[in-house]
Amino acid sequence: MNARFRIVAPAAAALFALGTLPAPAQYSNEFTPAKLISQGKTTQAIAGSGTVVVQVQVNPDGTHKAIKVIHSTNAADNPAAMDIAQNSSYRPAHRGTTPVVSFYDFTLRFNGKSVAAASDSGGGLSSGGQSQAAAQVAALIREAQYQQARSKAEAELLSSPGDNSLREMLGIASYKSGDYTAAAAAFNKVPNVGSQFKPIAADALATAAVKAAADNPTQALEYAQKAVSLQSGADTNFSLGVAQLANNQNAAAVTSLKTARDQAMADSKIPVASKVNIDAELLQAYLATKDNADAQATAAQIKQLDPNSTAGARAIGNGMLKAGLAAAQANDTATALTDFDQAAASGDSQVAVTANTQAALAIAQSAKPDYKRMQAYAEKALAINPNDAAANFAEGIALTAQWASSHDAGTKQKATDALNKADQQAKAEGNEALSLQIETFEKKQLNAGGGGGSGGGG
């Protein structure tokens, strides 16, 4: 009897390695805004009472320049405010431990002919140019009361949905509390993000874009594009490449990821592991455009960066896995097996387990299954990882089919053992869908009283 078992390849086994992408936060640490160190003096005449907000560019080496007045309630005080801002001293902003250029909004309050001592505004979280509600949220942020700040901002936005300064504060509070997705959603609704908030907004949008790429490619692309427009760096261009690849914009992804790689390689402070991650994604983009030469060159560069890394091998293996799955779905078993063999030979053990398991399953779904050959592929996978649930399932299917023809008790026991082990492992991993599929197959094909047939399990 030529028993044929129609199955659905276990979803958990397919392309396991493609689901985890490095977040851009690995390429740029948390942003710490510039800070006022000491308030300067002025030789300009103070006209009278009022509030003036001056934008100051603070450079990484601590030098600075008062750029312009961005808010004033008494224009006659503007020259004095600009003079004080220029004569003050500042600590530069930092991304992680690296000083970076940024903008500081210096709020100066004049009382008659004198000027009040400034209190640090938290890197631009000043009341200048903000609504009263936004200023109240900013005060909570300066006190590190981020959850309270978020609640306050969300409540105020219900009655003032067009208050972009308030929405910026919601983005900052969300970012500071570690909720990058909420921060990105807030900043994405702000037409013109303030210059002092751009680094935080870009980081939030880039991080959220990578996170959303698998499940919501369209949203990921929108976030990544805005992140790059706010601040072009290794992290934001990486997020754009990831989003473009998720949207099958493969050529554009190559361009974005090459830009990210060039920026990362030029920065000695970016860790090697992060550079490897960028290269691994670029390798995927090359494979998607069928540029195998550049893919191999990138894999070699990964090895040069980190001789112990298997990221290049895994990326190439994953590319062949994708091709194999596409061929299997098109019922081109011969091509699928060739692709899976190449994936298994890529040099990454986890990819090899998946590739051999998928090859076994492709045989089971072919027009004329060779169950001995199927068993051989399953055993290749099990030789690497004896506890792989999908590989044990494939082994059980192959043995069940052979028992259906031979009715050999020993073969049936081996099939039972393989299927039980697969079921136990699937449950241990929390993969209830695979567990149900295994149990259904065993009930219908192995314990239904002997027959096999052309129907199948799940």
LOVOLO-282613 format. One record per residue (C-alpha): residue number from 0; y, x, z. Coordinates in steps of 0.02 Angstrom, whole numbers. Last residue first. Layout:
// residues N
@n->NUM | c2->Y | c1->X | c3->Z
...
This chain:
// residues 458
@n->457 | c2->918 | c1->-219 | c3->497
@n->456 | c2->739 | c1->-176 | c3->489
@n->455 | c2->652 | c1->-207 | c3->330
@n->454 | c2->580 | c1->-312 | c3->193
@n->453 | c2->473 | c1->-234 | c3->57
@n->452 | c2->315 | c1->-235 | c3->158
@n->451 | c2->244 | c1->-159 | c3->311
@n->450 | c2->80 | c1->-242 | c3->368
@n->449 | c2->5 | c1->-218 | c3->530
@n->448 | c2->30 | c1->-349 | c3->661
@n->447 | c2->217 | c1->-364 | c3->678
@n->446 | c2->230 | c1->-215 | c3->796
@n->445 | c2->277 | c1->-77 | c3->675
@n->444 | c2->383 | c1->-159 | c3->541
@n->443 | c2->469 | c1->-311 | c3->616
@n->442 | c2->476 | c1->-261 | c3->800
@n->441 | c2->508 | c1->-77 | c3->766
@n->440 | c2->647 | c1->-116 | c3->642
@n->439 | c2->732 | c1->-238 | c3->760
@n->438 | c2->722 | c1->-112 | c3->902
@n->437 | c2->797 | c1->26 | c3->795
@n->436 | c2->940 | c1->-84 | c3->731
@n->435 | c2->978 | c1->-145 | c3->907
@n->434 | c2->989 | c1->34 | c3->971
@n->433 | c2->1101 | c1->82 | c3->825
@n->432 | c2->1222 | c1->-58 | c3->868
@n->431 | c2->1212 | c1->-18 | c3->1054
@n->430 | c2->1273 | c1->160 | c3->1031
@n->429 | c2->1313 | c1->197 | c3->1214
@n->428 | c2->1251 | c1->376 | c3->1199
@n->427 | c2->1110 | c1->344 | c3->1322
@n->426 | c2->1069 | c1->185 | c3->1226
@n->425 | c2->1053 | c1->282 | c3->1062
@n->424 | c2->947 | c1->413 | c3->1150
@n->423 | c2->827 | c1->283 | c3->1220
@n->422 | c2->810 | c1->197 | c3->1051
@n->421 | c2->779 | c1->359 | c3->957
@n->420 | c2->648 | c1->411 | c3->1085
@n->419 | c2->562 | c1->242 | c3->1068
@n->418 | c2->566 | c1->256 | c3->878
@n->417 | c2->491 | c1->430 | c3->879
@n->416 | c2->355 | c1->385 | c3->1004
@n->415 | c2->308 | c1->228 | c3->909
@n->414 | c2->298 | c1->323 | c3->745
@n->413 | c2->188 | c1->455 | c3->826
@n->412 | c2->77 | c1->318 | c3->897
@n->411 | c2->64 | c1->235 | c3->726
@n->410 | c2->15 | c1->400 | c3->647
@n->409 | c2->-123 | c1->424 | c3->776
@n->408 | c2->-189 | c1->248 | c3->747
@n->407 | c2->-207 | c1->275 | c3->559
@n->406 | c2->-175 | c1->113 | c3->467
@n->405 | c2->-160 | c1->221 | c3->308
@n->404 | c2->-29 | c1->129 | c3->205
@n->403 | c2->72 | c1->47 | c3->345
@n->402 | c2->47 | c1->207 | c3->446
@n->401 | c2->140 | c1->307 | c3->313
@n->400 | c2->284 | c1->183 | c3->316
@n->399 | c2->291 | c1->189 | c3->506
@n->398 | c2->293 | c1->379 | c3->500
@n->397 | c2->443 | c1->383 | c3->383
@n->396 | c2->537 | c1->252 | c3->485
@n->395 | c2->502 | c1->342 | c3->648
@n->394 | c2->564 | c1->508 | c3->580
@n->393 | c2->723 | c1->423 | c3->520
@n->392 | c2->748 | c1->347 | c3->693
@n->391 | c2->719 | c1->517 | c3->773
@n->390 | c2->853 | c1->589 | c3->658
@n->389 | c2->972 | c1->447 | c3->703
@n->388 | c2->950 | c1->472 | c3->890
@n->387 | c2->969 | c1->662 | c3->890
@n->386 | c2->867 | c1->727 | c3->1036
@n->385 | c2->765 | c1->859 | c3->944
@n->384 | c2->925 | c1->942 | c3->880
@n->383 | c2->898 | c1->1085 | c3->758
@n->382 | c2->713 | c1->1059 | c3->727
@n->381 | c2->749 | c1->873 | c3->733
@n->380 | c2->859 | c1->884 | c3->578
@n->379 | c2->727 | c1->979 | c3->480
@n->378 | c2->599 | c1->854 | c3->546
@n->377 | c2->697 | c1->710 | c3->472
@n->376 | c2->700 | c1->799 | c3->303
@n->375 | c2->512 | c1->826 | c3->306
@n->374 | c2->481 | c1->646 | c3->357
@n->373 | c2->578 | c1->585 | c3->205
@n->372 | c2->475 | c1->699 | c3->95
@n->371 | c2->317 | c1->623 | c3->166
@n->370 | c2->395 | c1->452 | c3->145
@n->369 | c2->425 | c1->471 | c3->-41
@n->368 | c2->525 | c1->313 | c3->-75
@n->367 | c2->517 | c1->240 | c3->-250
@n->366 | c2->679 | c1->144 | c3->-285
@n->365 | c2->779 | c1->240 | c3->-153
@n->364 | c2->829 | c1->170 | c3->17
@n->363 | c2->703 | c1->272 | c3->117
@n->362 | c2->750 | c1->427 | c3->18
@n->361 | c2->933 | c1->404 | c3->63
@n->360 | c2->883 | c1->390 | c3->247
@n->359 | c2->797 | c1->558 | c3->243
@n->358 | c2->946 | c1->638 | c3->156
@n->357 | c2->1061 | c1->560 | c3->287
@n->356 | c2->958 | c1->640 | c3->425
@n->355 | c2->961 | c1->809 | c3->338
@n->354 | c2->1149 | c1->801 | c3->316
@n->353 | c2->1183 | c1->744 | c3->495
@n->352 | c2->1079 | c1->882 | c3->574
@n->351 | c2->1153 | c1->1011 | c3->454
@n->350 | c2->1331 | c1->955 | c3->495
@n->349 | c2->1294 | c1->986 | c3->678
@n->348 | c2->1222 | c1->1157 | c3->640
@n->347 | c2->1369 | c1->1220 | c3->537
@n->346 | c2->1322 | c1->1350 | c3->406
@n->345 | c2->1355 | c1->1255 | c3->245
@n->344 | c2->1168 | c1->1246 | c3->203
@n->343 | c2->1150 | c1->1069 | c3->270
@n->342 | c2->1298 | c1->1015 | c3->164
@n->341 | c2->1220 | c1->1092 | c3->10
@n->340 | c2->1057 | c1->1000 | c3->43
@n->339 | c2->1154 | c1->838 | c3->70
@n->338 | c2->1241 | c1->859 | c3->-98
@n->337 | c2->1077 | c1->891 | c3->-189
@n->336 | c2->997 | c1->744 | c3->-99
@n->335 | c2->1139 | c1->629 | c3->-151
@n->334 | c2->1128 | c1->687 | c3->-331
@n->333 | c2->943 | c1->643 | c3->-339
@n->332 | c2->968 | c1->479 | c3->-245
@n->331 | c2->1097 | c1->407 | c3->-363
@n->330 | c2->1091 | c1->231 | c3->-289
@n->329 | c2->1283 | c1->220 | c3->-295
@n->328 | c2->1285 | c1->212 | c3->-105
@n->327 | c2->1179 | c1->370 | c3->-104
@n->326 | c2->1303 | c1->457 | c3->-219
@n->325 | c2->1450 | c1->411 | c3->-106
@n->324 | c2->1353 | c1->469 | c3->46
@n->323 | c2->1315 | c1->635 | c3->-37
@n->322 | c2->1497 | c1->664 | c3->-87
@n->321 | c2->1555 | c1->628 | c3->90
@n->320 | c2->1422 | c1->744 | c3->160
@n->319 | c2->1474 | c1->880 | c3->37
@n->318 | c2->1652 | c1->872 | c3->102
@n->317 | c2->1588 | c1->870 | c3->280
@n->316 | c2->1492 | c1->1029 | c3->247
@n->315 | c2->1647 | c1->1114 | c3->178
@n->314 | c2->1745 | c1->1062 | c3->333
@n->313 | c2->1604 | c1->1113 | c3->449
@n->312 | c2->1589 | c1->1285 | c3->369
@n->311 | c2->1776 | c1->1311 | c3->384
@n->310 | c2->1781 | c1->1251 | c3->564
@n->309 | c2->1634 | c1->1361 | c3->616
@n->308 | c2->1747 | c1->1479 | c3->711
@n->307 | c2->1679 | c1->1640 | c3->786
@n->306 | c2->1767 | c1->1756 | c3->663
@n->305 | c2->1934 | c1->1673 | c3->706
@n->304 | c2->2083 | c1->1707 | c3->593
@n->303 | c2->1977 | c1->1798 | c3->464
@n->302 | c2->1845 | c1->1662 | c3->471
@n->301 | c2->1979 | c1->1531 | c3->442
@n->300 | c2->2045 | c1->1635 | c3->297
@n->299 | c2->1871 | c1->1636 | c3->219
@n->298 | c2->1864 | c1->1445 | c3->231
@n->297 | c2->2034 | c1->1440 | c3->148
@n->296 | c2->1971 | c1->1547 | c3->4
@n->295 | c2->1819 | c1->1434 | c3->-13
@n->294 | c2->1929 | c1->1280 | c3->-23
@n->293 | c2->2046 | c1->1368 | c3->-144
@n->292 | c2->1900 | c1->1398 | c3->-262
@n->291 | c2->1826 | c1->1225 | c3->-234
@n->290 | c2->1980 | c1->1133 | c3->-295
@n->289 | c2->1895 | c1->964 | c3->-314
@n->288 | c2->2055 | c1->874 | c3->-260
@n->287 | c2->1963 | c1->805 | c3->-107
@n->286 | c2->1890 | c1->978 | c3->-77
@n->285 | c2->2064 | c1->1053 | c3->-72
@n->284 | c2->2119 | c1->918 | c3->50
@n->283 | c2->1971 | c1->953 | c3->163
@n->282 | c2->2015 | c1->1139 | c3->161
@n->281 | c2->2192 | c1->1094 | c3->211
@n->280 | c2->2121 | c1->1002 | c3->361
@n->279 | c2->2022 | c1->1156 | c3->414
@n->278 | c2->2172 | c1->1267 | c3->382
@n->277 | c2->2280 | c1->1164 | c3->499
@n->276 | c2->2147 | c1->1170 | c3->634
@n->275 | c2->2128 | c1->1358 | c3->613
@n->274 | c2->2315 | c1->1379 | c3->638
@n->273 | c2->2302 | c1->1277 | c3->797
@n->272 | c2->2160 | c1->1385 | c3->862
@n->271 | c2->2261 | c1->1542 | c3->824
@n->270 | c2->2398 | c1->1484 | c3->942
@n->269 | c2->2576 | c1->1460 | c3->878
@n->268 | c2->2688 | c1->1594 | c3->955
@n->267 | c2->2674 | c1->1710 | c3->806
@n->266 | c2->2766 | c1->1585 | c3->697
@n->265 | c2->2759 | c1->1629 | c3->511
@n->264 | c2->2577 | c1->1575 | c3->502
@n->263 | c2->2623 | c1->1404 | c3->570
@n->262 | c2->2762 | c1->1375 | c3->443
@n->261 | c2->2651 | c1->1430 | c3->299
@n->260 | c2->2509 | c1->1320 | c3->362
@n->259 | c2->2620 | c1->1167 | c3->378
@n->258 | c2->2688 | c1->1194 | c3->202
@n->257 | c2->2510 | c1->1212 | c3->136
@n->256 | c2->2467 | c1->1052 | c3->230
@n->255 | c2->2608 | c1->956 | c3->148
@n->254 | c2->2567 | c1->1018 | c3->-29
@n->253 | c2->2380 | c1->988 | c3->-10
@n->252 | c2->2414 | c1->813 | c3->58
@n->251 | c2->2521 | c1->773 | c3->-94
@n->250 | c2->2373 | c1->816 | c3->-206
@n->249 | c2->2257 | c1->708 | c3->-100
@n->248 | c2->2356 | c1->549 | c3->-86
@n->247 | c2->2195 | c1->462 | c3->-35
@n->246 | c2->2286 | c1->366 | c3->103
@n->245 | c2->2194 | c1->461 | c3->241
@n->244 | c2->2237 | c1->623 | c3->149
@n->243 | c2->2420 | c1->573 | c3->151
@n->242 | c2->2413 | c1->538 | c3->337
@n->241 | c2->2333 | c1->707 | c3->376
@n->240 | c2->2459 | c1->796 | c3->265
@n->239 | c2->2604 | c1->707 | c3->348
@n->238 | c2->2538 | c1->751 | c3->521
@n->237 | c2->2525 | c1->934 | c3->471
@n->236 | c2->2702 | c1->927 | c3->404
@n->235 | c2->2760 | c1->861 | c3->572
@n->234 | c2->2667 | c1->992 | c3->673
@n->233 | c2->2711 | c1->1143 | c3->566
@n->232 | c2->2894 | c1->1094 | c3->560
@n->231 | c2->3016 | c1->981 | c3->470
@n->230 | c2->3120 | c1->884 | c3->593
@n->229 | c2->3188 | c1->708 | c3->575
@n->228 | c2->3134 | c1->681 | c3->395
@n->227 | c2->2965 | c1->756 | c3->437
@n->226 | c2->2938 | c1->632 | c3->579
@n->225 | c2->2995 | c1->488 | c3->468
@n->224 | c2->2863 | c1->530 | c3->338
@n->223 | c2->2731 | c1->549 | c3->474
@n->222 | c2->2767 | c1->378 | c3->549
@n->221 | c2->2760 | c1->288 | c3->382
@n->220 | c2->2602 | c1->381 | c3->332
@n->219 | c2->2515 | c1->338 | c3->495
@n->218 | c2->2562 | c1->155 | c3->478
@n->217 | c2->2481 | c1->148 | c3->306
@n->216 | c2->2328 | c1->245 | c3->363
@n->215 | c2->2289 | c1->124 | c3->506
@n->214 | c2->2118 | c1->161 | c3->580
@n->213 | c2->2085 | c1->343 | c3->533
@n->212 | c2->2266 | c1->401 | c3->520
@n->211 | c2->2327 | c1->316 | c3->680
@n->210 | c2->2306 | c1->465 | c3->797
@n->209 | c2->2378 | c1->585 | c3->670
@n->208 | c2->2530 | c1->473 | c3->646
@n->207 | c2->2553 | c1->447 | c3->834
@n->206 | c2->2569 | c1->635 | c3->861
@n->205 | c2->2690 | c1->654 | c3->717
@n->204 | c2->2798 | c1->507 | c3->775
@n->203 | c2->2806 | c1->570 | c3->954
@n->202 | c2->2848 | c1->748 | c3->900
@n->201 | c2->2982 | c1->689 | c3->780
@n->200 | c2->3061 | c1->576 | c3->911
@n->199 | c2->3064 | c1->714 | c3->1041
@n->198 | c2->3142 | c1->839 | c3->921
@n->197 | c2->3264 | c1->708 | c3->852
@n->196 | c2->3336 | c1->652 | c3->1018
@n->195 | c2->3488 | c1->767 | c3->1024
@n->194 | c2->3526 | c1->727 | c3->842
@n->193 | c2->3532 | c1->540 | c3->878
@n->192 | c2->3403 | c1->439 | c3->781
@n->191 | c2->3479 | c1->344 | c3->636
@n->190 | c2->3386 | c1->186 | c3->585
@n->189 | c2->3297 | c1->163 | c3->753
@n->188 | c2->3141 | c1->56 | c3->729
@n->187 | c2->3027 | c1->207 | c3->707
@n->186 | c2->3092 | c1->277 | c3->871
@n->185 | c2->3017 | c1->132 | c3->968
@n->184 | c2->2848 | c1->130 | c3->881
@n->183 | c2->2837 | c1->319 | c3->898
@n->182 | c2->2870 | c1->309 | c3->1085
@n->181 | c2->2738 | c1->174 | c3->1105
@n->180 | c2->2610 | c1->283 | c3->1015
@n->179 | c2->2665 | c1->438 | c3->1110
@n->178 | c2->2628 | c1->361 | c3->1280
@n->177 | c2->2640 | c1->517 | c3->1388
@n->176 | c2->2765 | c1->450 | c3->1517
@n->175 | c2->2900 | c1->563 | c3->1446
@n->174 | c2->2868 | c1->494 | c3->1272
@n->173 | c2->2880 | c1->314 | c3->1331
@n->172 | c2->3043 | c1->350 | c3->1422
@n->171 | c2->3112 | c1->439 | c3->1270
@n->170 | c2->3065 | c1->299 | c3->1150
@n->169 | c2->3134 | c1->166 | c3->1267
@n->168 | c2->3295 | c1->266 | c3->1279
@n->167 | c2->3306 | c1->268 | c3->1089
@n->166 | c2->3281 | c1->79 | c3->1090
@n->165 | c2->3428 | c1->62 | c3->1209
@n->164 | c2->3538 | c1->165 | c3->1094
@n->163 | c2->3477 | c1->57 | c3->950
@n->162 | c2->3537 | c1->-106 | c3->1028
@n->161 | c2->3489 | c1->-231 | c3->892
@n->160 | c2->3356 | c1->-318 | c3->996
@n->159 | c2->3481 | c1->-360 | c3->1134
@n->158 | c2->3407 | c1->-508 | c3->1233
@n->157 | c2->3226 | c1->-452 | c3->1225
@n->156 | c2->3286 | c1->-272 | c3->1216
@n->155 | c2->3344 | c1->-281 | c3->1397
@n->154 | c2->3168 | c1->-318 | c3->1460
@n->153 | c2->3090 | c1->-179 | c3->1358
@n->152 | c2->3221 | c1->-54 | c3->1416
@n->151 | c2->3199 | c1->-98 | c3->1600
@n->150 | c2->3010 | c1->-91 | c3->1589
@n->149 | c2->3017 | c1->77 | c3->1502
@n->148 | c2->3140 | c1->148 | c3->1628
@n->147 | c2->3032 | c1->88 | c3->1772
@n->146 | c2->2883 | c1->174 | c3->1693
@n->145 | c2->2984 | c1->334 | c3->1668
@n->144 | c2->3059 | c1->354 | c3->1839
@n->143 | c2->3091 | c1->539 | c3->1810
@n->142 | c2->3263 | c1->525 | c3->1894
@n->141 | c2->3346 | c1->573 | c3->1730
@n->140 | c2->3242 | c1->436 | c3->1648
@n->139 | c2->3307 | c1->306 | c3->1771
@n->138 | c2->3486 | c1->356 | c3->1731
@n->137 | c2->3448 | c1->344 | c3->1545
@n->136 | c2->3388 | c1->164 | c3->1572
@n->135 | c2->3554 | c1->121 | c3->1654
@n->134 | c2->3648 | c1->205 | c3->1512
@n->133 | c2->3547 | c1->105 | c3->1386
@n->132 | c2->3595 | c1->-57 | c3->1475
@n->131 | c2->3779 | c1->-10 | c3->1475
@n->130 | c2->3772 | c1->25 | c3->1290
@n->129 | c2->3776 | c1->205 | c3->1237
@n->128 | c2->3909 | c1->302 | c3->1142
@n->127 | c2->3945 | c1->411 | c3->1293
@n->126 | c2->3837 | c1->354 | c3->1438
@n->125 | c2->3743 | c1->517 | c3->1439
@n->124 | c2->3561 | c1->554 | c3->1404
@n->123 | c2->3617 | c1->702 | c3->1298
@n->122 | c2->3511 | c1->840 | c3->1371
@n->121 | c2->3488 | c1->773 | c3->1546
@n->120 | c2->3670 | c1->734 | c3->1578
@n->119 | c2->3704 | c1->877 | c3->1697
@n->118 | c2->3840 | c1->829 | c3->1820
@n->117 | c2->4014 | c1->878 | c3->1767
@n->116 | c2->4153 | c1->919 | c3->1888
@n->115 | c2->4295 | c1->797 | c3->1862
@n->114 | c2->4444 | c1->845 | c3->1756
@n->113 | c2->4623 | c1->845 | c3->1819
@n->112 | c2->4789 | c1->782 | c3->1752
@n->111 | c2->4753 | c1->598 | c3->1785
@n->110 | c2->4568 | c1->584 | c3->1805
@n->109 | c2->4473 | c1->655 | c3->1656
@n->108 | c2->4287 | c1->630 | c3->1635
@n->107 | c2->4195 | c1->750 | c3->1520
@n->106 | c2->4025 | c1->705 | c3->1446
@n->105 | c2->3940 | c1->853 | c3->1357
@n->104 | c2->3813 | c1->796 | c3->1228
@n->103 | c2->3698 | c1->945 | c3->1202
@n->102 | c2->3625 | c1->984 | c3->1031
@n->101 | c2->3474 | c1->1092 | c3->998
@n->100 | c2->3417 | c1->1264 | c3->937
@n->99 | c2->3252 | c1->1321 | c3->1010
@n->98 | c2->3194 | c1->1426 | c3->1158
@n->97 | c2->3004 | c1->1449 | c3->1162
@n->96 | c2->2912 | c1->1419 | c3->1326
@n->95 | c2->2853 | c1->1244 | c3->1279
@n->94 | c2->2984 | c1->1187 | c3->1157
@n->93 | c2->3140 | c1->1244 | c3->1246
@n->92 | c2->3323 | c1->1192 | c3->1248
@n->91 | c2->3450 | c1->1327 | c3->1281
@n->90 | c2->3532 | c1->1351 | c3->1453
@n->89 | c2->3717 | c1->1320 | c3->1438
@n->88 | c2->3885 | c1->1400 | c3->1478
@n->87 | c2->4056 | c1->1318 | c3->1471
@n->86 | c2->4208 | c1->1385 | c3->1376
@n->85 | c2->4170 | c1->1287 | c3->1218
@n->84 | c2->4146 | c1->1124 | c3->1313
@n->83 | c2->4308 | c1->1152 | c3->1409
@n->82 | c2->4405 | c1->1184 | c3->1248
@n->81 | c2->4332 | c1->1032 | c3->1160
@n->80 | c2->4377 | c1->923 | c3->1309
@n->79 | c2->4554 | c1->992 | c3->1315
@n->78 | c2->4577 | c1->958 | c3->1129
@n->77 | c2->4504 | c1->780 | c3->1148
@n->76 | c2->4614 | c1->725 | c3->1292
@n->75 | c2->4744 | c1->645 | c3->1178
@n->74 | c2->4604 | c1->543 | c3->1099
@n->73 | c2->4581 | c1->444 | c3->1260
@n->72 | c2->4422 | c1->336 | c3->1268
@n->71 | c2->4323 | c1->464 | c3->1169
@n->70 | c2->4153 | c1->474 | c3->1087
@n->69 | c2->4073 | c1->598 | c3->966
@n->68 | c2->4200 | c1->738 | c3->983
@n->67 | c2->4144 | c1->882 | c3->875
@n->66 | c2->4048 | c1->1045 | c3->861
@n->65 | c2->4074 | c1->1143 | c3->1021
@n->64 | c2->3980 | c1->1303 | c3->981
@n->63 | c2->3845 | c1->1393 | c3->1077
@n->62 | c2->3764 | c1->1558 | c3->1119
@n->61 | c2->3616 | c1->1544 | c3->1236
@n->60 | c2->3496 | c1->1648 | c3->1130
@n->59 | c2->3405 | c1->1492 | c3->1067
@n->58 | c2->3568 | c1->1412 | c3->1008
@n->57 | c2->3661 | c1->1270 | c3->1092
@n->56 | c2->3760 | c1->1157 | c3->975
@n->55 | c2->3884 | c1->1058 | c3->1077
@n->54 | c2->3931 | c1->876 | c3->1046
@n->53 | c2->4081 | c1->825 | c3->1148
@n->52 | c2->4092 | c1->661 | c3->1244
@n->51 | c2->4265 | c1->615 | c3->1307
@n->50 | c2->4308 | c1->500 | c3->1451
@n->49 | c2->4484 | c1->451 | c3->1501
@n->48 | c2->4628 | c1->480 | c3->1621
@n->47 | c2->4779 | c1->580 | c3->1565
@n->46 | c2->4846 | c1->702 | c3->1437
@n->45 | c2->4761 | c1->860 | c3->1497
@n->44 | c2->4855 | c1->1008 | c3->1422
@n->43 | c2->4749 | c1->1141 | c3->1341
@n->42 | c2->4714 | c1->1303 | c3->1433
@n->41 | c2->4542 | c1->1240 | c3->1478
@n->40 | c2->4408 | c1->1284 | c3->1604
@n->39 | c2->4219 | c1->1299 | c3->1587
@n->38 | c2->4080 | c1->1200 | c3->1669
@n->37 | c2->3927 | c1->1300 | c3->1722
@n->36 | c2->3742 | c1->1293 | c3->1680
@n->35 | c2->3733 | c1->1138 | c3->1570
@n->34 | c2->3556 | c1->1104 | c3->1510
@n->33 | c2->3473 | c1->1100 | c3->1340
@n->32 | c2->3325 | c1->983 | c3->1321
@n->31 | c2->3142 | c1->1020 | c3->1364
@n->30 | c2->3025 | c1->975 | c3->1221
@n->29 | c2->2839 | c1->968 | c3->1257
@n->28 | c2->2732 | c1->1091 | c3->1165
@n->27 | c2->2722 | c1->1112 | c3->978
@n->26 | c2->2563 | c1->1148 | c3->877
@n->25 | c2->2436 | c1->1065 | c3->992
@n->24 | c2->2553 | c1->915 | c3->1006
@n->23 | c2->2513 | c1->892 | c3->822
@n->22 | c2->2350 | c1->809 | c3->872
@n->21 | c2->2194 | c1->891 | c3->808
@n->20 | c2->2082 | c1->776 | c3->710
@n->19 | c2->1917 | c1->705 | c3->766
@n->18 | c2->1834 | c1->573 | c3->658
@n->17 | c2->1776 | c1->686 | c3->518
@n->16 | c2->1641 | c1->772 | c3->618
@n->15 | c2->1527 | c1->624 | c3->633
@n->14 | c2->1524 | c1->598 | c3->446
@n->13 | c2->1376 | c1->479 | c3->453
@n->12 | c2->1266 | c1->483 | c3->605
@n->11 | c2->1352 | c1->347 | c3->704
@n->10 | c2->1343 | c1->229 | c3->556
@n->9 | c2->1155 | c1->230 | c3->556
@n->8 | c2->1102 | c1->212 | c3->373
@n->7 | c2->1058 | c1->32 | c3->338
@n->6 | c2->876 | c1->3 | c3->308
@n->5 | c2->761 | c1->-69 | c3->175
@n->4 | c2->585 | c1->-7 | c3->210
@n->3 | c2->464 | c1->10 | c3->68
@n->2 | c2->276 | c1->2 | c3->97
@n->1 | c2->171 | c1->68 | c3->-46
@n->0 | c2->0 | c1->0 | c3->0
